[in-house]
């Protein structure tokens, strides 16, 4: 198909673009983007759709798409201000709006333009020619379909053949007191393998969930949907280390490779690199010199303290957080040049900041930023530190910086399920619902046993008004984490949007966390017409959390359609820079305010992107 607009001609079949008689130099992806917009000029195409169709679902940054749109506009004499050809539809996507003429590139010649050799040519018998053409097209379609299907199956097989999970190594020390070290070694190997772009690597949470369970290797492979598994053991006595590693084909449980290493503690970093290199060789992955993953080195004693701090921090209790902090400081006293330790300290500060007063939160964010920036200063390629910065940025409403940092993290380590999930969170808070949904689904696919991803997916679907899917995901999370707090409150919120008020109230009744119980019951009692009970729950919530969580109180009043009190608490959230306002403001309860002039002014004061979906919801 040939597309003509203004002075431009885009030839889809020949992959060429001209302005008048001049052929334009245009990047292949930019050309594909142009053709896709031209083909669909009658409608708005979403950013998610463009990412899926042009980049085929590959993980690319939001800025990558924006840059390609910018390049396309430059090629066709358009720009972001004039938007005479490519229009940005805020919160939705893009549309080609210039007048376009389509011409088929394969028109058959007519009788007057062709001299036939004799009267028996197919042109003299249209029905005969049509049958021949139909038969040819049918055979061609069948052949193309079969080849396409074979190629697709081969591509799936190839991807499956390059999938792997690293199980937690067993502690074989006499006293059984080196589990943190065994886990740390296996996690470091996992992180190295995740940096290899051709490999699909299952995250720590899913892989380590089999620790201590006697389960057949082939069953684990099926549950994680991977071809290969790495398992091993560690025995440490003083500085002497024995590490046994096995690479196993999960299809039949056969051993592809195994090795026993007897090393000294200072050799541990080189050993981790060697194991990652051997695994990539066995899986027939060819790496360029600059693609070979390398472990950052640290003083061995400091490294041990870092591994122990990481293990303690993963316990998610206040006492564990304090102990992890002490161990981290001890590690830094010995070696202050190891970037992962600084990033761990940033994460500790983040956890400590949760539910603090606005003033305390501000000080906490400052500590988080300083430690994450220190990690990047020591190692500019350390992806997790950029993700830490992005999380701080988004809570401080520094939206542009947050997107820049999370995109940088993905650029450095696009294979990490944890970073993909973190990127989904950042995109969600920044108002890019489609991109967030793509990323969280990718994280779930890569990391099926990290159940928090189902919870985060449910929140995104709740905001997107996809309540049936949201309920399904929150129920998956509750099924796997039955003792979890918070989830039943969100289940109640979703049910309220479905009009299932009684079920919503039942869910809020069994919420164990006091904060979320009062929060959800303030709504569910109101939905049942029990105003006194709702007022009691709301007043209790305000007395406990009014200073720290004004945005949640605004959400309750918004559910009641109380404009005055909704804006009152929204103004307080703006004044105190309630960091969770960027999420709460997206909840469906606020939809009745969308046409208020005051609402748009409030959005502007938060410094949101113009492409935030909330702007698109304003008529």
Secondary structure, DSSP 8 states (H G I E B T S, - for coil): -EEEETTEEEETTTTEEEETTEE----HHHHHHHHHHHHTTTS-EEHHHHHHHHSTT----HHHHHHHHHHHHHHTT--TTT-SSEEEETTTEEEE-S--EEE-TT----GGG---SSTTSGGG-HHHHHHHHHHHHHHHHHHHHHHHHHHHHHHHHHHHHTEEEE---EE--TTS--HHHHHHHHHHHHHHHHT-TT-EE--HHHHHTTTT----HHHHHHHHT-SEEEEEEEEEETTEEEEEEEEEETTTTEEEEEEEEEEEGGGHHHHHHHHHHHHHHHTT----GGGS-------HHHHHHHHHHHHHHTT-SHHHHHHHHHHHHHHHHH-TT-HHHHHHHHHHHHHHHTT--HHHHHHHHHHHHHHHHHHHHH-TT-HHHHHHHHHHHHHTT-HHHHHHHHHHHHHH-TT-HHHHHHHHHHHHHTT-HHHHHHHHHHHHHH-TT-THHHHHHHHHHHHTT-HHHHHHHHHHHHHH-TT-SSHHHHHHHHHHHTT-HHHHHHHHHT--SHHHHHHHHHHHHHHTT-HHHHHHHHHHHHHHHTTT-HHHHHHHHHHTT-HHHHHHHHHHHHHTT-TTHHHHTTSGGGGGGTT-HHHHHHHHHTT--TT-HHHHT--
